[in-house]
Amino acid sequence: MDEERNEYQRLFSVKDEGVNVGMLGKKLTMKAINETYGVCRLDHHQPVPDWAKDSGFYSITGTFEELSIVCS
């Protein structure tokens, strides 16, 4: 597990003198969507289920510990 965690951090962390610089200077715009959502947490080794991308809104996030799916 520690090797996977280190590899994940190496791939997805952009650091400059200890500060994560990946999003500095970026502006994010968020919009609330008024719908009912389902949230699933799966084992990080499981594949993304076919149904996960069949909705109007979905978000799939994978970490070294889990696979999270949010869909409407």
C-alpha positions as CSV (number, residue, x, y, z in Angstrom):
1,M,0.0,0.0,0.0
2,D,2.8,2.4,0.8
3,E,4.4,1.9,-2.6
4,E,1.1,2.7,-4.3
5,R,0.6,5.8,-2.2
6,N,4.1,7.0,-3.0
7,E,3.5,6.4,-6.8
8,Y,0.1,8.2,-6.6
9,Q,1.6,11.2,-4.9
10,R,4.5,11.3,-7.3
11,L,2.2,11.3,-10.3
12,F,-0.4,13.8,-9.1
13,S,1.5,16.2,-6.9
14,V,3.2,19.2,-8.5
15,K,5.2,21.0,-5.9
16,D,7.4,24.1,-5.8
17,E,9.2,24.7,-2.5
18,G,6.5,22.7,-0.6
19,V,3.6,24.6,-2.1
20,N,1.2,22.7,-4.5
21,V,1.3,24.9,-7.6
22,G,-1.1,22.8,-9.8
23,M,-4.0,25.2,-9.3
24,L,-2.4,28.5,-8.3
25,G,-3.7,31.3,-10.4
26,K,-6.6,29.3,-11.8
27,K,-10.2,30.4,-11.5
28,L,-12.8,27.8,-11.1
29,T,-16.5,28.4,-11.7
30,M,-18.9,26.0,-10.0
31,K,-22.6,25.6,-10.8
32,A,-25.2,23.9,-8.6
33,I,-27.3,21.3,-10.4
34,N,-30.6,20.6,-8.8
35,E,-30.9,16.8,-9.1
36,T,-30.9,13.6,-7.1
37,Y,-27.5,11.9,-6.9
38,G,-26.1,8.5,-6.1
39,V,-22.7,8.2,-4.5
40,C,-20.7,4.9,-4.5
41,R,-17.4,4.0,-3.0
42,L,-15.7,1.0,-4.5
43,D,-12.4,-0.8,-4.0
44,H,-9.6,1.0,-5.8
45,H,-8.8,-2.1,-7.9
46,Q,-12.4,-2.4,-9.3
47,P,-13.1,-1.3,-12.8
48,V,-15.5,1.5,-13.5
49,P,-19.0,0.0,-13.9
50,D,-20.6,0.4,-17.3
51,W,-23.6,2.2,-15.8
52,A,-21.5,4.9,-14.2
53,K,-21.3,6.9,-17.5
54,D,-25.0,6.5,-18.5
55,S,-26.3,9.6,-16.7
56,G,-26.4,13.3,-17.6
57,F,-23.9,14.0,-14.9
58,Y,-21.2,11.8,-13.5
59,S,-17.9,12.2,-11.7
60,I,-15.4,9.3,-11.3
61,T,-12.4,9.8,-8.9
62,G,-9.8,7.2,-8.2
63,T,-7.3,7.3,-5.3
64,F,-4.9,4.7,-4.0
65,E,-7.6,3.7,-1.5
66,E,-10.9,3.9,-3.4
67,L,-12.8,4.5,-6.5
68,S,-15.6,7.1,-6.0
69,I,-18.5,7.6,-8.3
70,V,-21.2,10.3,-8.2
71,C,-23.9,10.3,-10.8
72,S,-27.4,11.7,-11.3
